[in-house]
C-alpha cells in the first residue's frame, strides 16, 4: 500500500481526487463512514502485525506509526484501541521503538488500557508495560495504581491474565512495592485506583 493511500484512509478529511468525488453520491454518508472505519481497522491490524517483524521497524518509524498507535488508545472504537495497543506491544520489544514510546509520554495511555473489557487489550497492555520498564521508567510503569491492578488481576479466574499479572509483579516490582500496594488496597472498592477488578 502506498503512503498516500495509507494517509487518505486514516485521515478521511484529506482532499479526494475528482474521480472519487464524482462518484461519492452513489453512497450515503453512513455507508462511506462505515467503509472508512472498516478500512482503517484493516490497516491498523496489518500495521500491528507488521510491527512484529524487526525488518519493518525502520519503515514504520518513518511513517510515524508509533504515534499513530498511541493516538488509537484514545479512540472510542474498541477495535482501534485493541489494534493500537497490539502494535505498541510488538514495537516495544525493540529498544529504539521502546524509547520512542517512552519519550512520547505513552505510559499513561498504555495504563489506561488496563481498564478495557477486552482480554486481548489488557494482556497487550500488561506486556507493553513490562517491555517499557527500564531503570528510568520503572517509577512510572510500576506506580501504585498499576501494582494494585496487577494484584487484582492475579486473583482472576482467567489463567492468561492471572499468570501474566503474576509475572509482572515478580519481574517488574519490588516486594516492598507489592506489600505497600496490598496495604493501600485494604478497604478499597474495586474502582478505588481507577482500574476495575476484571470480570471472570
JOZINOR-V957681 format. One record per pair of residues at least 6 apart in sequence whose ideal C-beta (glycine too) atoms are under 8 Angstrom apart, sorted by the first residue. I is the first residue (numbers start at 0). J is the second residue. If there is no record, write none. Layout:
i->[I | I]
j->[J | J]
This chain:
i->[0 | 2 | 5 | 5 | 6 | 7 | 7 | 8 | 8 | 8 | 8 | 9 | 9 | 9 | 11 | 15 | 23 | 26 | 36 | 39 | 40 | 40 | 40 | 40 | 43 | 43 | 43 | 43 | 43 | 43 | 43 | 44 | 46 | 46 | 46 | 46 | 46 | 46 | 47 | 47 | 47 | 47 | 47 | 47 | 48 | 49 | 49 | 50 | 50 | 50 | 50 | 50 | 50 | 50 | 50 | 51 | 53 | 56 | 56 | 56 | 56 | 59 | 59 | 60 | 60 | 60 | 64 | 64 | 65 | 65 | 65 | 65 | 65 | 65 | 66 | 67 | 68 | 68 | 68 | 68 | 68 | 68 | 69 | 69 | 69 | 69 | 69 | 69 | 70 | 71 | 71 | 71 | 71 | 71 | 71 | 72 | 72 | 72 | 72 | 72 | 72 | 72 | 72 | 73 | 74 | 74 | 77 | 77 | 77 | 77 | 80 | 80 | 80 | 80 | 81 | 81 | 81 | 81 | 81 | 84 | 84 | 84 | 84 | 84 | 84 | 85 | 85 | 85 | 87 | 87 | 87 | 87 | 87 | 88 | 88 | 88 | 88 | 88 | 90 | 90 | 90 | 90 | 91 | 91 | 91 | 91 | 91 | 92 | 97 | 97 | 97 | 100 | 100 | 100 | 100 | 101 | 101 | 101 | 105 | 106 | 106 | 106 | 106 | 106 | 109 | 109 | 109 | 109 | 110 | 110 | 110 | 110 | 110 | 110 | 112 | 112 | 112 | 112 | 113 | 113 | 113 | 113 | 113 | 113 | 114 | 114 | 114 | 115 | 115 | 116 | 118 | 118 | 118 | 121 | 121 | 121 | 122 | 122 | 122 | 125 | 125 | 125 | 125 | 125 | 125 | 126 | 128 | 128 | 128 | 128 | 129 | 129 | 129 | 129 | 131 | 132 | 132 | 132 | 137 | 140 | 141 | 141 | 141 | 143 | 143 | 143 | 143 | 143 | 144 | 144 | 144 | 145 | 146 | 146 | 146 | 146 | 146 | 146 | 147 | 147 | 147 | 147 | 147 | 147 | 147 | 148 | 148 | 149 | 149 | 149 | 149 | 149 | 150 | 150 | 150 | 150 | 150 | 150 | 151 | 151 | 151 | 151 | 151 | 152 | 152 | 152 | 152 | 152 | 153 | 153 | 153 | 153 | 154 | 154 | 155 | 155 | 155 | 155 | 155 | 156 | 157 | 157 | 160 | 168 | 184 | 189 | 189]
j->[42 | 62 | 42 | 62 | 13 | 13 | 15 | 35 | 38 | 39 | 42 | 39 | 42 | 67 | 35 | 23 | 31 | 34 | 76 | 79 | 76 | 78 | 79 | 82 | 67 | 71 | 78 | 79 | 82 | 83 | 86 | 82 | 59 | 64 | 67 | 68 | 82 | 86 | 68 | 82 | 83 | 85 | 86 | 89 | 89 | 55 | 59 | 56 | 59 | 64 | 68 | 86 | 89 | 90 | 96 | 89 | 93 | 90 | 93 | 95 | 96 | 65 | 90 | 95 | 96 | 99 | 86 | 90 | 87 | 90 | 96 | 99 | 100 | 103 | 103 | 83 | 82 | 83 | 84 | 86 | 87 | 90 | 83 | 87 | 100 | 103 | 105 | 108 | 83 | 79 | 80 | 82 | 83 | 84 | 86 | 80 | 83 | 84 | 87 | 108 | 109 | 111 | 112 | 108 | 80 | 83 | 115 | 116 | 117 | 120 | 112 | 115 | 117 | 120 | 115 | 117 | 119 | 120 | 123 | 109 | 112 | 120 | 123 | 124 | 127 | 119 | 120 | 123 | 100 | 105 | 109 | 123 | 127 | 123 | 124 | 126 | 127 | 130 | 96 | 97 | 99 | 100 | 97 | 100 | 127 | 130 | 131 | 130 | 130 | 131 | 133 | 106 | 109 | 127 | 131 | 131 | 133 | 136 | 131 | 128 | 131 | 136 | 139 | 140 | 124 | 127 | 128 | 131 | 124 | 128 | 142 | 144 | 145 | 194 | 120 | 121 | 123 | 124 | 121 | 124 | 125 | 145 | 148 | 194 | 193 | 194 | 195 | 121 | 124 | 198 | 157 | 159 | 160 | 152 | 160 | 197 | 159 | 160 | 163 | 149 | 152 | 160 | 163 | 164 | 167 | 163 | 140 | 145 | 167 | 171 | 166 | 167 | 170 | 171 | 140 | 140 | 141 | 171 | 171 | 171 | 171 | 172 | 176 | 176 | 179 | 180 | 183 | 192 | 192 | 193 | 194 | 194 | 168 | 172 | 176 | 177 | 179 | 180 | 180 | 183 | 184 | 187 | 191 | 192 | 194 | 192 | 194 | 164 | 165 | 167 | 168 | 172 | 164 | 168 | 177 | 180 | 181 | 184 | 184 | 189 | 194 | 196 | 197 | 160 | 161 | 163 | 164 | 197 | 161 | 164 | 165 | 168 | 161 | 196 | 161 | 164 | 196 | 197 | 199 | 199 | 197 | 199 | 197 | 177 | 191 | 195 | 196]
